[in-house]
Amino acid sequence: MTGQEKQQRNAISPVLHAPFLKRFASIQKNDPEVYSILLAELERQEYTLGMIPSENYISPTVLAAAGSLFNNKYAEGYSGKRYYQGNVNIDSVETLAIERAKKVFGAEHVNVQALSGSAANMAIYFAMLNPGDTIMGLRLDMGGHLTHGHNVNFSAKFYKPTQYTVEKDTGLINMDAVREQAQKERPKMLVSGATAYPRIFNFKKFHDIASEVGAYSMADISHISGLIAGGAHPSPFPFTDVVMTTTHKTLRGSRGALIMCKEKDRLDTATPSADSKKLSLAQKVDRAVFPGLQGGPHEHIIAAHAVALGEALQPSFKIYAQQIVKNAKVLARTLMDQGIKLVSDGTDNHLILIDLTPFGAGLGMQGAVALEQAGIVVNKNTIPYDPSTPFKPSGIRLGTPCLTTRGMKEEAMKQIGEWIASILKDAKNEQLKQTVKAKVHVLCEQFPFYTHAE
Ligand SMILES: *Cc1c(COP(=O)(O)O)cnc(C)c1O
């Protein structure tokens, strides 16, 4: 099939989406092959319900910055201390991103150069730990992240992991158990934060436990940083030693990460690499990112971070963050009312973890595929104490950040919850999936997103 044929089959309305698509006119003219794929992806994003909780739809303004001419500059180093000439404007835009991040979160020091969340976590460990030091984080199959000490990850190869869990009957982290384990294992770094935990993190308690056992406290707020920015989840600032967030999840920015830390090193036990003089924590973090692990920063992405952080400073972002949580709560309530089991029986944040074991073990993939056939995009996920394997998990993870960005509210969530429940209960019913898919399309038409240029 040629690009043109594909284009003709596409349901994207040339009129409705024209203002947004205008920005890609040069791709359309000069590379129709890429343009046809872009159109197909626009159609997918516009007419399916994006419910993967780690994803979001960025504004056309953030998108414009990410596609800007800041891409063209090499800028190894930091503002005022670059290894290349010609960085006067790069310095301005990077400094602006840093200042805005400080304002959004109340951080003392910010590094905006990490290329993504996993790379940022590597930089944090590299800055603050010696190889072989103990990291204590939430187990992957309990909702933690690979970089929190999972055995296939660098974080368990270069460091010694000890992992905490959630309680089997409640799905919650038991802070007394965390304290006990920390006292026994004496980690150098106590990591809080998760990818699939639907409840509130008590960052203060994590920090207090870290202080008691002589560990650094680290909060990985990748999933919930937008909620924190909008006041919809308690903040790990100002007490946590180091905070990492990806920029592309609830914070609704371009892909990347922020490392935010205290100026002062509370423990100062790691051996600084090349030079022996004492460094502040802020200096250690900066040096770990560059020259420790990375070369030239992606300044177009940093410009996009500046724009996204500017959006997060607007009063409307508070309303957005609160609405994400309100939507997730209504969705959770609807699913439970329809007899669907949720880990921890609900949610306090943007995400929901469905436990499919009442239908049988290992049905996460089947459920996710059935939902995609109905235009609802979620991901399979392990549930705590999953009776099946990580490759064939028994859960589904879904959330409300993208739908809330599109402007959907409680009423739509109720509708969507009912559709999801009906499909999970009858995953092989092709007629049902087609009916729901048609209704999803109509709902999406009521909440178009990439129709405007600004
Ligand atoms: C997403 C995520 C990361 C990793 O981010 P990438 O950009 O995918 O590397 C790290 N930690 C947590 C808690 C996350 O949710």
The ligand as a Gaussian input file, in Angstrom:
#p B3LYP/6-31G(d) Opt

LIG

0 1
 C        8.936000       5.568000      34.166000
 C        9.725000       5.350000      35.382000
 C       11.127000       5.312000      35.348000
 C       11.940000       5.247000      34.077000
 O       11.714000       6.180000      33.135000
 P       12.190000       5.974000      31.599000
 O       12.065000       7.351000      31.056000
 O       11.222000       4.986000      31.023000
 O       13.575000       5.462000      31.620000
 C       11.791000       5.202000      36.548000
 N       11.130000       5.128000      37.713000
 C        9.779000       5.134000      37.785000
 C        9.107000       5.051000      39.108000
 C        9.038000       5.241000      36.617000
 O        7.704000       5.236000      36.691000

